[in-house]
Amino acid sequence: MVARTASPGPRARHHHQGGSMGDDLAFGILGPVEARLGDRPVPLGRPRARALLGYLLTCPNRVLSTDQLVDALWDGSTPATARSQVQADISALRRALADCGQDEVIVTAPPGYLLRAPESRIDLTAFRRETASARAALAGGDPAEAAGAYRRALACWRGRPLDGVVAGYADAVRAGLAEQRLTTYEQLVDVELALGRHLDLVAELCATIEAHPLRESLARRGMIALYRCGRQSDALLVARRLRQLLREEEGLDPGRSIRALEQAILTADPRLDHRPTDRPGPEPFRPAASAARRVRTPRSWYASAARLPHPTRRLTDSRRSGSSGGRSGRRAAG
């Protein structure tokens, strides 16, 4: 069974942060796994040692048993020498850190090991801290501060999480982190739209839709932004392309919210216009149920998909990552 970062197991214990870790030592898994001392990368050795460090970084300042580490690295296909290989990789990581003057970062703590590091020095925990700050700012009625915190959270990312790591745990953790990133971006979009920043947002948002063309929750937000920029036809092209891709790849039509949003754009529904009193929310446009039932999609829209503007920036390298968002109410294509 693949080990999951959110639940390190019944034997895991929290430890106080501390140790002799220097202030300039930082770790990252939101991209290739890395350790850096200032601007200098710490050589981490062979790929399995890098994979082991990546897993330790998903649960910093907690004891992870040797059995958990073995399960995470090999996921049931465990060689007879697995425990000794883990011990060898721990020793190699310790030597690499000690050579940079960083002792006692990875310590023995029965029944396994613990990585000691301040949360501010690990990109994943910094990302989560900033998203929590954004939510707190929203709850306190400060959407501008929330937008800044969301931007700082997304700036923690350097690329595909755990890039290059091949281990039993990697795919599940990678997919979960990618979904967290996209969800955070969608929350940022909600705040920016409520602040009336659609002109500043639209190019970036279209590029993100291009990178995740099956994610309906992104398409919805893109359609709102384009419409508010006076680009009604481009907003409809987003829905047109989504419809064709869903039919070709999954045999489905878009969900009810997309269909209702198309109708609202066609009729210039005033609910789509930005209002200074708008509050950020998960659903930029929530149609009435009766209006959603009246939507009829023209057959001509099943023609070849229209191309969106060439992306200027992609949030992830994976075209399909997190494509399941916002498909409630979807119906099978007939």
C-alpha positions in Angstrom: 0.0 0.0 0.0 1.3 3.4 -0.9 2.2 5.5 2.1 0.3 8.8 2.4 1.8 12.0 3.7 -1.3 13.1 5.6 -1.2 10.1 7.9 2.3 8.9 8.8 0.9 6.0 10.9 0.0 5.2 14.4 3.6 5.0 15.6 4.6 8.4 14.2 5.2 11.1 16.9 5.6 14.8 16.6 8.9 16.3 17.8 9.8 19.9 18.6 11.5 21.6 15.7 15.2 22.4 16.4 18.5 20.8 16.1 21.7 22.3 14.7 20.2 23.1 11.2 21.7 26.3 9.9 19.4 29.2 9.0 20.6 29.0 5.4 19.7 25.4 4.8 16.4 24.9 2.9 14.7 21.9 1.4 12.3 21.6 -1.5 10.0 19.0 -3.0 7.7 21.3 -5.0 9.9 20.6 -8.0 13.0 18.4 -8.0 13.9 17.2 -4.5 16.7 19.4 -3.3 18.6 20.7 -0.3 20.3 24.0 -0.6 22.7 25.9 1.7 22.3 29.4 0.6 22.7 29.5 -3.1 24.7 26.2 -3.1 23.0 22.8 -3.7 23.8 20.0 -1.4 24.8 16.9 -3.4 22.3 14.2 -2.5 23.9 11.2 -4.1 22.0 8.4 -5.8 18.3 8.6 -6.8 17.0 6.4 -4.0 18.6 8.7 -1.4 16.9 11.6 -3.0 13.6 9.7 -3.0 14.1 8.9 0.7 14.7 12.6 1.5 11.6 13.5 -0.4 9.5 11.2 1.7 11.0 12.5 5.0 10.2 16.1 3.8 6.5 15.2 3.5 6.4 14.6 7.2 9.1 16.9 8.8 9.7 16.8 12.5 7.9 13.5 12.9 9.3 10.1 13.5 8.9 7.7 10.6 9.5 4.1 11.3 11.9 2.1 9.1 8.9 -0.1 8.1 7.1 3.0 6.9 10.1 4.1 4.9 10.5 0.7 3.3 6.8 0.6 2.4 7.0 4.1 0.9 10.0 3.4 -1.2 9.1 -0.1 -2.5 5.3 -0.3 -2.1 5.1 -4.0 -1.5 7.9 -5.0 -4.0 10.3 -5.1 -1.1 13.8 -6.7 -1.6 15.3 -8.7 1.2 17.9 -6.0 1.8 15.4 -3.1 2.0 16.1 -2.2 5.6 19.8 -2.2 5.1 19.4 -0.1 2.0 17.4 2.5 3.9 20.1 2.6 6.6 22.7 3.1 3.9 20.8 5.9 2.3 20.2 7.6 5.6 24.0 7.5 6.2 24.7 8.9 2.8 22.3 11.8 3.4 23.8 12.5 6.8 27.3 12.6 5.3 26.2 15.0 2.5 24.6 17.4 5.1 27.5 17.1 7.5 30.0 17.9 4.7 28.1 21.3 4.5 28.3 21.8 8.3 24.8 20.6 8.9 24.8 18.0 11.7 21.8 16.3 13.3 19.3 17.2 10.6 18.3 13.6 10.1 18.4 11.8 13.5 17.7 8.3 14.7 14.5 8.2 16.7 13.2 4.7 17.4 11.5 3.0 15.7 13.0 5.0 12.8 14.2 8.4 11.8 13.2 12.0 12.0 14.1 15.0 9.8 14.4 18.2 11.9 13.8 21.5 10.1 11.8 24.7 10.7 8.7 24.7 8.6 9.7 28.0 7.0 12.7 26.2 5.4 10.7 23.6 3.6 8.8 24.7 0.5 5.8 22.4 1.1 5.1 23.7 4.6 5.7 27.3 3.5 3.1 26.8 0.7 0.6 25.4 3.2 1.3 28.2 5.7 0.7 30.9 3.1 -2.6 29.3 1.9 -3.7 29.2 5.5 -2.8 32.9 5.8 -4.9 33.6 2.7 -7.9 31.9 4.1 -7.5 33.8 7.4 -7.3 37.1 5.5 -10.5 36.2 3.6 -12.3 35.4 6.9 -11.1 38.7 8.2 -12.5 40.6 5.2 -9.2 41.5 3.5 -9.3 40.0 0.0 -6.3 42.0 -1.2 -4.1 40.5 1.5 -5.6 37.1 0.7 -4.6 37.5 -3.0 -1.0 38.3 -1.9 -0.8 35.3 0.3 -2.1 33.0 -2.4 0.5 34.4 -4.8 3.2 33.8 -2.2 2.0 30.3 -1.8 2.1 29.6 -5.5 5.6 31.2 -5.7 6.9 28.3 -3.6 6.5 26.0 -6.6 9.5 25.3 -8.9 7.8 22.8 -11.2 6.5 19.2 -11.1 6.5 18.0 -7.5 9.0 15.3 -6.6 10.3 15.6 -10.2 12.5 12.7 -11.1 11.6 10.6 -8.0 10.8 7.0 -8.8 9.4 5.3 -5.6 6.3 3.6 -4.4 4.9 6.7 -2.7 5.7 9.2 -5.5 2.8 9.0 -7.9 0.1 9.3 -5.2 1.9 12.1 -3.4 2.6 13.9 -6.6 -1.0 13.8 -7.7 -2.2 15.1 -4.3 0.2 18.0 -4.4 -0.7 18.9 -7.9 -4.3 19.0 -6.9 -3.5 21.3 -4.0 -1.7 23.6 -6.3 -4.6 23.9 -8.8 -7.1 24.3 -6.0 -5.1 27.1 -4.5 -4.8 28.8 -7.9 -8.6 28.6 -8.4 -9.1 30.2 -4.9 -6.7 32.9 -6.0 -8.7 33.4 -9.2 -11.9 33.8 -7.2 -10.3 36.5 -5.1 -8.9 38.3 -8.1 -12.2 38.3 -9.9 -14.0 39.6 -6.8 -11.4 42.4 -6.7 -12.1 43.3 -10.3 -8.7 42.2 -11.6 -9.9 40.3 -14.6 -7.8 42.2 -17.1 -4.6 41.4 -15.1 -5.6 37.8 -14.7 -6.9 36.7 -18.0 -3.7 35.8 -19.9 -2.4 33.8 -17.0 -5.7 32.1 -16.6 -6.0 31.1 -20.2 -2.5 29.6 -20.1 -3.5 27.5 -17.1 -6.7 26.3 -18.9 -4.5 25.4 -21.8 -2.4 23.3 -19.5 -5.5 21.6 -17.9 -8.0 21.5 -20.7 -10.4 19.0 -19.1 -10.8 20.8 -15.7 -14.2 22.4 -15.8 -13.7 24.5 -12.6 -10.8 26.3 -14.4 -12.9 26.7 -17.6 -15.7 28.3 -15.6 -13.5 30.9 -14.1 -11.8 31.6 -17.5 -15.1 32.2 -19.1 -16.1 34.7 -16.4 -12.8 36.6 -16.8 -12.9 36.7 -20.6 -16.5 37.9 -20.5 -15.7 40.7 -18.1 -12.8 41.7 -20.4 -15.4 42.2 -23.2 -14.3 39.0 -25.0 -17.7 37.2 -25.2 -16.8 35.1 -28.2 -13.5 33.9 -26.6 -15.4 33.0 -23.4 -17.7 30.8 -25.6 -14.7 29.3 -27.3 -13.5 28.0 -24.0 -16.7 26.1 -23.5 -16.6 24.9 -27.1 -13.2 23.4 -26.7 -14.0 21.9 -23.4 -17.1 20.2 -24.8 -15.3 18.7 -27.7 -12.4 17.4 -25.6 -14.7 15.8 -23.1 -16.7 14.1 -25.8 -13.6 12.8 -27.6 -11.7 11.7 -24.5 -14.3 10.7 -22.0 -17.6 10.5 -23.9 -19.2 13.2 -21.7 -20.7 16.6 -22.0 -19.8 19.5 -19.6 -21.6 19.8 -16.4 -24.7 21.9 -15.8 -22.8 24.9 -14.5 -20.9 25.2 -17.8 -24.0 24.9 -19.9 -25.8 27.5 -17.8 -22.8 29.8 -18.0 -22.8 29.6 -21.8 -26.4 30.7 -21.8 -25.7 33.5 -19.4 -22.9 34.8 -21.7 -25.1 34.5 -24.8 -27.8 36.6 -23.1 -25.4 39.1 -21.4 -26.8 38.1 -18.0 -26.1 41.1 -15.6 -25.1 38.6 -12.9 -21.9 38.1 -14.8 -20.7 41.7 -14.4 -18.2 42.6 -11.7 -19.7 44.4 -8.7 -17.4 46.1 -6.1 -19.4 44.4 -3.4 -18.6 40.9 -4.8 -17.2 38.5 -2.2 -14.8 35.7 -3.2 -16.5 32.3 -3.4 -16.0 28.9 -4.9 -18.6 29.4 -7.7 -18.1 32.6 -9.7 -21.6 32.1 -11.3 -24.3 30.0 -9.7 -27.2 29.7 -12.2 -30.7 29.1 -11.2 -31.8 25.5 -11.6 -34.6 26.4 -14.0 -32.2 28.4 -16.2 -29.8 25.5 -16.3 -32.5 23.1 -17.5 -33.4 25.5 -20.4 -29.9 25.4 -21.9 -29.6 23.9 -25.3 -26.2 23.5 -26.9 -26.2 24.3 -30.7 -25.0 21.3 -32.7 -22.6 23.5 -34.6 -20.5 23.8 -31.4 -19.4 20.2 -31.8 -17.2 21.2 -34.7 -13.4 21.3 -34.4 -12.1 22.8 -31.1 -11.0 26.4 -31.2 -7.4 27.1 -30.1 -6.8 29.3 -27.0 -4.0 31.9 -26.9 -0.6 30.4 -26.7 0.3 30.0 -23.0 2.7 32.4 -21.4 3.1 30.4 -18.2 2.0 26.9 -17.0 1.3 26.0 -13.4 2.2 22.4 -13.9 3.9 20.3 -16.6 1.1 17.6 -16.5 -1.6 18.2 -19.1 -4.1 16.0 -17.4 -3.2 16.6 -13.7 -6.2 17.5 -11.6 -8.6 17.3 -14.6 -11.5 16.1 -12.4 -12.4 19.4 -10.9 -15.9 20.9 -11.2 -17.7 18.1 -13.1 -20.7 17.8 -10.9 -23.9 17.4 -13.0 -22.0 16.1 -16.0 -24.0 13.9 -18.4 -22.8 11.2 -20.8 -22.6 12.4 -24.4 -25.1 10.8 -26.7 
